[in-house]
């Protein structure tokens, strides 16, 4: 119990420290947590909503905004997690703490920004949706919690993998930026991808972010994409989460003793 309490304190300290350092020399400071996803949303909406007229649905801006927030959360968490070992090499080499806590703290730093942005989304949602009370059901609460928890396991696994490999292979930062650029357009944030039904299990395995996004949209906007009711889709998604969790464990076990030497 004492070890767990100590780990929580370390994660909290590192997360708050990262949050302060992130905006230390910025004029807008913490406001960038709101401005960045808002500007990204505006860009996508101008292109896909106003120029291409992808959807005339009244809730399309909010659906896109939710997708942008979730994608921003994923990109910030993984990008920060990837650089934790290199950025905190002094702590790793001189202070006796579990280094695995650093990718975890990077995740919680991104969580703080995500929760604040989601508050803005919820305010806009309640204003724009007359029947907003329908989301406050036990079933919807369970779906939201399971979606966020499973996504958290996926992000933490990716963070541990990236943090370890990045110490040995510094070009990973540029490669990950490219992956995120393409991943944004391969995830149903601005539009629904025209994927044949028989290929959807493979798609949900290759892009685990799509499942929690679709589940959350079903809760808030009744999109009728009930992924959790399809056992094949859910098995594919859960298999992907388990796969990345196992990979993270194996990578960390393999490189655990080498990280400090390479730093």
matplotlib code that plots the C-alpha trace (Angstrom):
import matplotlib.pyplot as plt

x = [0.0, 2.9, 4.5, 1.3, 0.8, 4.4, 3.8, 0.7, 2.6, 5.4, 3.0, 1.1, 4.3, 5.7, 2.4, 1.9, 5.6, 5.3, 2.1, 3.9, 7.0, 5.0, 3.6, 6.4, 7.7, 4.4, 2.5, -0.9, 0.3, -2.3, -4.8, -3.0, -4.7, -7.9, -6.7, -4.8, -7.7, -10.1, -7.9, -7.6, -11.4, -11.9, -9.6, -11.2, -14.7, -13.9, -12.6, -15.0, -18.1, -18.1, -16.1, -16.7, -20.2, -19.5, -22.5, -25.5, -26.4, -27.0, -24.8, -21.9, -19.8, -20.1, -19.4, -16.3, -15.3, -15.5, -13.3, -10.8, -10.6, -10.1, -7.4, -5.6, -5.7, -4.1, -1.4, -0.4, -0.3, 1.8, 4.1, 4.8, 5.2, 7.7, 10.1, 9.8, 12.9, 15.1, 13.6, 14.0, 17.3, 18.7, 15.9, 16.3, 20.0, 20.3, 17.0, 15.7, 12.2, 10.4, 11.0, 7.7, 5.9, 7.2, 5.2, 2.2, 2.7, 2.8, -0.6, -2.1, -0.7, -2.7, -5.7, -5.9, -6.0, -8.5, -10.9, -10.9, -11.6, -14.4, -15.9, -16.2, -17.6, -20.2, -21.3, -21.7, -23.5, -26.0, -26.7, -27.1, -29.0, -32.6, -32.8, -29.4, -30.7, -30.9, -27.1, -27.4, -28.3, -26.5, -25.9, -24.4, -22.2, -20.9, -20.2, -18.3, -16.2, -15.3, -14.4, -12.1, -10.6, -9.8, -8.4, -6.2, -4.7, -3.9, -2.3, -0.2, 1.0, 2.0, 3.7, 5.9, 6.8, 7.7, 9.6, 11.8, 12.5, 13.1, 16.1, 17.8, 16.4, 16.0, 14.6, 11.4, 10.1, 10.0, 8.5, 5.8, 4.8, 4.3, 2.2, 0.1, -0.5, -1.8, -3.6, -5.7, -7.2, -7.6, -9.6, -13.3, -12.9, -14.1, -15.9, -17.0, -14.6, -16.1, -14.8, -16.5, -18.2, -16.1, -13.0, -14.2, -12.8, -9.4, -9.8, -10.8, -7.8, -5.5, -7.0, -8.1, -8.9, -11.9, -13.9, -14.1, -14.7, -17.7, -19.0, -18.9, -20.6, -23.3, -23.9, -24.0, -25.5, -27.3, -25.4, -26.7, -23.2, -23.6, -20.1, -20.4, -23.4, -21.2, -19.1, -16.8, -16.0, -15.5, -13.2, -11.1, -10.8, -10.1, -7.5, -5.8, -5.7, -4.3, -1.8, -0.3, -0.3, 1.7, 4.1, 4.6, 5.4, 7.9, 9.6, 10.0, 11.3, 13.8, 15.1, 14.6, 18.3, 19.6, 17.7, 20.0, 23.1, 22.0, 20.9]
y = [0.0, 2.4, 1.6, 2.4, 5.6, 6.6, 5.8, 8.0, 10.9, 10.5, 10.4, 13.5, 15.4, 14.6, 15.3, 18.8, 19.6, 18.7, 20.8, 23.9, 23.4, 22.9, 26.5, 28.1, 30.5, 30.9, 34.2, 32.5, 29.9, 27.2, 28.8, 26.9, 23.8, 25.3, 27.3, 24.5, 22.0, 24.9, 26.1, 22.6, 22.1, 25.4, 24.4, 21.0, 22.5, 25.2, 22.5, 19.6, 21.5, 24.7, 24.1, 20.4, 20.3, 16.8, 16.9, 19.2, 17.6, 20.2, 18.2, 17.8, 20.6, 19.0, 15.5, 16.8, 18.8, 15.6, 13.8, 16.6, 16.6, 12.9, 12.9, 15.8, 13.9, 10.9, 12.9, 14.9, 11.9, 9.8, 12.6, 13.6, 10.0, 9.3, 11.9, 11.2, 9.1, 11.5, 14.6, 13.2, 11.4, 13.1, 11.7, 8.2, 8.0, 9.7, 9.2, 5.7, 5.7, 3.4, 4.8, 3.3, 6.0, 8.7, 7.6, 7.2, 10.8, 12.1, 10.4, 12.2, 15.5, 15.1, 13.9, 17.3, 19.2, 16.8, 17.0, 20.8, 20.8, 18.2, 20.6, 23.2, 20.5, 19.5, 23.2, 23.6, 20.2, 21.1, 24.5, 23.0, 19.8, 20.3, 16.7, 16.5, 14.7, 11.4, 10.9, 10.7, 7.0, 4.1, 2.4, 5.5, 6.0, 2.5, 2.9, 6.1, 4.7, 1.5, 3.5, 5.9, 3.1, 0.9, 3.9, 4.7, 1.2, 1.6, 5.0, 3.9, 0.8, 3.0, 5.5, 2.7, 1.4, 4.8, 5.9, 2.9, 2.7, 6.5, 6.2, 3.8, 5.2, 9.0, 9.2, 7.8, 11.3, 12.3, 8.9, 9.2, 12.7, 11.2, 8.3, 10.8, 12.9, 10.0, 8.5, 11.6, 11.0, 7.3, 7.8, 8.9, 12.4, 14.5, 11.9, 8.3, 6.0, 3.9, 0.6, -2.6, -4.4, -7.5, -5.4, -3.6, -6.1, -5.6, -1.8, -1.8, -3.9, -1.6, 1.7, 1.1, 4.8, 4.5, 2.2, 4.5, 7.5, 5.8, 4.6, 8.1, 9.5, 7.0, 8.0, 11.7, 11.9, 8.6, 7.7, 4.1, 2.6, 0.1, -1.4, -2.9, -5.0, -6.7, -9.4, -9.7, -5.9, -5.9, -9.0, -7.3, -4.1, -5.9, -8.1, -4.9, -3.5, -6.8, -7.0, -3.6, -4.2, -7.4, -5.6, -2.9, -5.4, -7.3, -4.1, -2.7, -6.1, -6.3, -2.7, -2.0, -2.4, -0.6, 2.7, 4.2, 3.1, 4.7, 7.9]
z = [0.0, 0.8, -2.6, -4.4, -2.5, -3.3, -7.0, -7.0, -5.4, -8.0, -10.9, -9.6, -9.0, -12.5, -14.2, -12.6, -13.2, -16.9, -17.2, -15.7, -17.9, -21.0, -20.9, -18.8, -21.5, -23.4, -23.5, -23.5, -21.1, -20.2, -22.6, -25.4, -24.1, -25.3, -28.3, -30.1, -30.4, -31.2, -34.1, -35.3, -35.2, -37.1, -39.8, -40.3, -40.2, -42.8, -45.1, -44.6, -43.3, -45.2, -48.4, -49.1, -47.4, -46.2, -43.8, -43.3, -40.0, -37.3, -34.8, -37.3, -35.7, -32.3, -33.6, -35.3, -32.2, -30.0, -32.5, -32.6, -28.7, -28.5, -31.2, -29.6, -26.3, -28.0, -29.9, -26.8, -24.5, -26.8, -28.0, -24.4, -23.3, -26.1, -24.8, -21.0, -20.6, -22.7, -21.1, -17.6, -17.9, -14.8, -12.7, -14.2, -13.7, -10.3, -8.5, -7.6, -8.9, -11.3, -14.7, -16.0, -13.9, -16.3, -19.4, -17.0, -15.7, -19.4, -19.9, -16.9, -18.0, -21.2, -19.2, -17.4, -20.7, -22.1, -19.2, -19.3, -23.1, -22.5, -20.1, -22.9, -25.2, -22.6, -22.1, -25.9, -26.1, -23.4, -25.1, -28.6, -27.6, -26.2, -25.0, -23.4, -20.4, -22.3, -22.1, -18.3, -18.1, -16.4, -19.7, -21.3, -18.3, -18.5, -22.2, -21.6, -18.8, -20.7, -23.8, -21.8, -19.7, -22.7, -24.6, -21.5, -21.5, -25.2, -24.7, -21.7, -23.7, -26.6, -24.3, -22.7, -26.1, -27.6, -24.5, -24.5, -28.3, -28.5, -26.2, -28.7, -31.9, -31.8, -35.3, -33.8, -33.1, -36.7, -37.7, -35.1, -36.3, -39.8, -38.3, -36.5, -39.6, -41.6, -38.6, -38.3, -41.7, -41.2, -38.0, -38.4, -37.0, -39.9, -41.9, -42.0, -43.8, -46.6, -45.3, -46.4, -43.6, -43.9, -43.4, -40.3, -37.8, -39.3, -39.3, -35.6, -34.8, -36.8, -35.4, -31.8, -31.5, -33.8, -31.4, -28.4, -30.6, -32.3, -29.0, -27.5, -30.5, -30.2, -26.6, -27.3, -30.9, -31.3, -34.5, -34.3, -34.7, -31.9, -32.0, -28.5, -29.7, -32.3, -30.7, -33.7, -33.7, -29.9, -30.0, -32.7, -30.7, -27.4, -29.1, -30.3, -26.8, -25.4, -28.2, -27.5, -23.8, -24.3, -26.7, -24.1, -21.4, -23.7, -24.9, -21.4, -20.1, -23.0, -22.7, -19.0, -18.1, -21.2, -21.0, -18.3, -20.2, -23.5, -21.7]

ax = plt.figure().add_subplot(projection="3d")
ax.plot(x, y, z, "-o")
ax.set_aspect("equal")
plt.show()
